[in-house]
Every structure is written in structure tokens, then in C-alpha cells.
């Protein structure tokens, strides 16, 4: 019988050598996606790195551990800065380390023609600074011209004309507005007004708010407001043409029911954000990069329960410092009464479990911007500004009144006024569209309370009495509680 042992051993040896070669040929660390030399995008763009290693290995991207799946695949996301972005991927495989290093260069894309009708524009263009806002016209009064809304910075618009401290600017072919000269800067000659196609959207629940993100090629001027019937937020984006071919909407939204849009003219793109609840707890629009981001706050848990407990409420004592406000016949200064009542209101709210943010706790002098910033930084749920009124016949009572700017805050203003009138004071009115800086924010419900008239001898006698002051603040709190109950009941009927 012939033996084939030598031949068998030879074949086995060859197989082992081939198998070892195959194993050695398998990469221990493989970058599959993300090893890109140059990326054309805006700073902050998310860049993805994916790859695979032997199962059971550990992977670190720029020193941060990332998850390795059972398959050996791993992934990470990086936010790129303009210029060179070094990347180091380190894998710990068994007892050894393997490191891959490369860089991703982010290059901001050069603006290209998006269909703008102003390819050879030769006029003057201005761009917005921080805190810029639009006015309807050139009218002026002690509160300034009638505002439309605030704008993000970096929005380019054609300059059409000049009127005193305002520029007339073009929003779109058939719409213009006015903007303070101090809140814009002139762009170099040859700069074109902004124009863009719209791109894809997303509507997501970020926890505490639902967020609509609309991708654009450039920052465009916008007008934003809320309507009550139907309950929706409307955003008109000027200089935009529709190229939005999908809108990703998630099913866990709390404040937004659904979104829609229409192209109302060739360069005005109107967005509709339909709301789930009757009462709005705030919204705002601002740019992140070139994406217009609209944030819509959820109804807070306290409102669902119908209580003030757990709310963060802003309380503003009007005037202060070198600005005394109105001064009564007997020499009482409004700023002192406002501060005293602000503390009374604070105490009443805290007794009900609310936390209170004061704009001032002493005779400080604060600008309107500073007061608004205090409330914004504290992320208040609602705000009340306390003032005293003046003017008219000194021999007759002036009365009490409440004020709001945005229609969605009317009901809050109304229920507080109703409570104040229980004190048998004259009704000076429920005043809407009030062009007061602390009524301008849309990101939380807010009202102004004008308690009584410093100029009226009869009103002065009442409002000078600390007991009556405290009674008024208790009525303000009762009105806020009424509002919370209305919110709760509206949610129960859904």
C-alpha cells in the first residue's frame, strides 16, 4: 500500500501558509468613510467617520471612545471648523495599538447663482447687526416706531432710501420695511442682496421645545407672527424660492401639530406651523449658519396641572436710577412704587411655589435691552412688568390697565385686568399691539401692568398706600392663576 504522508504534509503546510497570508492581509483597522481630503460646507457641519476592527477591540476618535458593534463596525461624528481638522483614530486590538491619522480640510463654499434676479446688482446693500429689527414705517412716538420683529445678524438687503435715523430696505420685490441705521452696516460695492432656494426641512422634539429647521443657501429677511384661528405660527421668508422636496416630521412632537408652506410670490416663501394647543408658551426664529431655526416651546408641566408652582416668572420693576418715571403731585416717584410692588408680587408668587427672576432688586438703572436679556438668560416661562401711569385730568381717577403686543398674549392680559378691576378702580382698558420693549419677546407670555395714575390725585392716594399696593399685586397673581386654570382646562378638553 502506497503512503502519501509526505505529499499530505506538504499540502497541509501550503494551506497553513496561505491561511496565514490571508489573515495577515486582513486590515486590523479599516477607515470606510470620512477620510476625505476637502469638504465644502459651512463651519459646524457634522462629518462622519466609520470603519471596522476585529470584534472586541476598542476604538478612540480624537481621544474620545466610540462604540464598537458586535460586527466590529464603529462610527463617530465630528463638527468641523473652517480650515484643517486633524483626525486620529486609535484602535486597541488585543495587546497592540493601531493608529490612523489624517486631516479633513473644511472649505467654505463660494456662493453661486441660485436664480437671483440681481446678478449684476449695482445698488447699495446693508447687512444686519445684532439686535436688528424691522419697522413698518417711519412713524415715531415715545416708544419708537411700530416694530415688525427682530432679525438675526448677517442678513443682506438692498438699501432703497433714507429717512432720518432709518433706512428703507427691500425685503422682496413687492415688500419693503424700515430699519435703524445704527443696526446695519454697508457692504462693499458689488455685494448682492441675499437670495436663495429653500432646501429640506426637519421638525424635531429637542426636549422642552419642538424645532423646525429650514435649510437655505443664505440668510434671508423674515417676518414672523402668530395667528389665533387657525392656531399657527407664520413665517414669511423673503428672497426665497421653493426647492423643498421633503420635510422630515417626527411623531413625538409636543407643541407642533404639523407644518406646511406655499410660495406666495416668486420670491416670498410662507411657512405655516400649526400648533396643537390653544395657548402658546413661546416661539422664536433665528439663524444657525444659513438654516432658519424656529423654536416652539412645549407647555410646561405646571401649566398642565393648572398651577403656578414650578414656573419661573420674570418680574420687572419699571424705571430706576436716573429715570424716576412719573412723579406724583406730592413728590412720590414711580420707580420707588414699582420696586415695592415688584417685591410684593415676588413674595406672592413664591408663596405659590413659583421661582421669580427680578430685573432689578434696588435702584439700579437698566436699559430695556438689559431687562430683556435678564429674562432671556433665565429662560423665564412668563413675565410681568409693573408700572404706574400718568397723564389726563388730575381731578379724576385714571384707573388701571394691562398691555400686550402679540395677539397670543391677549388672554393673559385680559384675565389679569379682570382681577384688578375687582378692586373697584376705573377701567382704563385692555391695550393691545403695545410697542413696549418688554412686550416685544415672543419666547414667553408677557404683559405690562399699569397699576394706577400718579398724576391723578385720587389714584395717587390709593397707590401710595402699601396695603393697597399689596392688594393689587394679589389680584395680579389671581389673574395669573386664572390663566393657568384656563390652560389646564383647554388641555383636558382635547
C-alpha positions, 0 to 999 in steps of 0.5 A, spaced: 500 500 500 502 506 497 503 512 503 502 519 501 504 522 508 509 526 505 505 529 499 499 530 505 504 534 509 506 538 504 499 540 502 497 541 509 503 546 510 501 550 503 494 551 506 497 553 513 501 558 509 496 561 505 491 561 511 496 565 514 497 570 508 490 571 508 489 573 515 495 577 515 492 581 509 486 582 513 486 590 515 486 590 523 483 597 522 479 599 516 477 607 515 470 606 510 468 613 510 470 620 512 477 620 510 476 625 505 481 630 503 476 637 502 469 638 504 465 644 502 460 646 507 459 651 512 463 651 519 459 646 524 457 641 519 457 634 522 462 629 518 462 622 519 467 617 520 466 609 520 470 603 519 471 596 522 476 592 527 476 585 529 470 584 534 472 586 541 477 591 540 476 598 542 476 604 538 478 612 540 476 618 535 480 624 537 481 621 544 474 620 545 471 612 545 466 610 540 462 604 540 464 598 537 458 593 534 458 586 535 460 586 527 466 590 529 463 596 525 464 603 529 462 610 527 463 617 530 461 624 528 465 630 528 463 638 527 468 641 523 471 648 523 473 652 517 480 650 515 484 643 517 481 638 522 486 633 524 483 626 525 486 620 529 483 614 530 486 609 535 484 602 535 486 597 541 486 590 538 488 585 543 495 587 546 497 592 540 495 599 538 493 601 531 493 608 529 490 612 523 491 619 522 489 624 517 486 631 516 479 633 513 480 640 510 473 644 511 472 649 505 467 654 505 463 654 499 463 660 494 456 662 493 453 661 486 447 663 482 441 660 485 436 664 480 437 671 483 434 676 479 440 681 481 446 678 478 449 684 476 446 688 482 449 695 482 445 698 488 447 699 495 446 693 500 446 693 508 447 687 512 444 686 519 447 687 526 445 684 532 439 686 535 436 688 528 429 689 527 424 691 522 419 697 522 413 698 518 414 705 517 417 711 519 412 713 524 415 715 531 412 716 538 415 715 545 416 708 544 419 708 537 416 706 531 411 700 530 416 694 530 415 688 525 420 683 529 427 682 530 432 679 525 438 675 526 445 678 524 448 677 517 442 678 513 443 682 506 438 687 503 438 692 498 438 699 501 432 703 497 432 710 501 433 714 507 429 717 512 432 720 518 435 715 523 432 709 518 433 706 512 428 703 507 430 696 505 427 691 500 425 685 503 422 682 496 420 685 490 413 687 492 415 688 500 419 693 503 420 695 511 424 700 515 430 699 519 435 703 524 441 705 521 445 704 527 443 696 526 446 695 519 452 696 516 454 697 508 457 692 504 462 693 499 460 695 492 458 689 488 455 685 494 448 682 492 442 682 496 441 675 499 437 670 495 436 663 495 432 656 494 429 653 500 432 646 501 429 640 506 426 641 512 426 637 519 421 638 525 424 635 531 422 634 539 429 637 542 426 636 549 422 642 552 421 645 545 419 642 538 424 645 532 423 646 525 429 647 521 429 650 514 435 649 510 437 655 505 443 657 501 443 664 505 440 668 510 434 671 508 429 677 511 423 674 515 417 676 518 414 672 523 407 672 527 402 668 530 395 667 528 389 665 533 384 661 528 387 657 525 392 656 531 399 657 527 405 660 527 407 664 520 413 665 517 414 669 511 421 668 508 423 673 503 428 672 497 426 665 497 424 660 492 421 653 493 426 647 492 423 643 498 422 636 496 421 633 503 420 635 510 422 630 515 416 630 521 417 626 527 411 623 531 413 625 538 412 632 537 409 636 543 407 643 541 407 642 533 401 639 530 404 639 523 407 644 518 406 646 511 408 652 506 406 655 499 410 660 495 406 666 495 410 670 490 416 668 486 420 670 491 416 670 498 416 663 501 410 662 507 411 657 512 405 655 516 406 651 523 400 649 526 400 648 533 396 643 537 394 647 543 390 653 544 395 657 548 402 658 546 408 658 551 413 661 546 416 661 539 422 664 536 426 664 529 433 665 528 439 663 524 444 657 525 449 658 519 444 659 513 438 654 516 432 658 519 431 655 526 424 656 529 423 654 536 416 652 539 416 651 546 412 645 549 407 647 555 410 646 561 408 641 566 405 646 571 401 649 566 398 642 565 396 641 572 393 648 572 398 651 577 403 656 578 408 652 582 414 650 578 414 656 573 419 661 573 416 668 572 420 674 570 418 680 574 420 687 572 420 693 576 419 699 571 424 705 571 430 706 576 436 710 577 436 716 573 429 715 570 424 716 576 418 715 571 412 719 573 412 723 579 406 724 583 403 731 585 406 730 592 413 728 590 412 720 590 416 717 584 414 711 580 420 707 580 420 707 588 412 704 587 414 699 582 420 696 586 415 695 592 410 692 588 415 688 584 417 685 591 410 684 593 408 680 587 415 676 588 413 674 595 406 672 592 408 668 587 413 664 591 408 663 596 405 659 590 411 655 589 413 659 583 421 661 582 421 669 580 427 672 576 427 680 578 430 685 573 432 689 578 432 688 586 434 696 588 435 702 584 439 700 579 438 703 572 437 698 566 436 699 559 430 695 556 435 691 552 438 689 559 431 687 562 430 683 556 436 679 556 435 678 564 429 674 562 432 671 556 438 668 560 433 665 565 429 662 560 423 665 564 416 661 562 412 668 563 413 675 565 410 681 568 412 688 568 409 693 573 408 700 572 404 706 574 401 711 569 400 718 568 397 723 564 389 726 563 385 730 568 388 730 575 381 731 578 379 724 576 381 717 577 385 714 571 384 707 573 388 701 571 390 697 565 394 691 562 398 691 555 400 686 550 403 686 543 402 679 540 395 677 539 397 670 543 398 674 549 391 677 549 388 672 554 393 673 559 392 680 559 385 680 559 384 675 565 389 679 569 385 686 568 379 682 570 382 681 577 384 688 578 378 691 576 375 687 582 378 692 586 373 697 584 378 702 580 376 705 573 377 701 567 382 704 563 382 698 558 385 692 555 391 695 550 393 691 545 399 691 539 403 695 545 410 697 542 413 696 549 420 693 549 418 688 554 412 686 550 416 685 544 419 677 546 415 672 543 419 666 547 414 667 553 407 670 555 408 677 557 404 683 559 405 690 562 401 692 568 399 699 569 397 699 576 394 706 577 395 714 575 400 718 579 398 724 576 391 723 578 390 725 585 385 720 587 389 714 584 395 717 587 392 716 594 390 709 593 397 707 590 401 710 595 398 706 600 402 699 601 396 695 603 393 697 597 399 696 593 399 689 596 392 688 594 393 689 587 399 685 586 394 679 589 389 680 584 395 680 579 397 673 581 389 671 581 389 673 574 395 669 573 392 663 576 386 664 572 390 663 566 393 657 568 386 654 570 384 656 563 390 652 560 389 646 564 382 646 562 383 647 554 388 641 555 383 636 558 378 638 553 382 635 547 
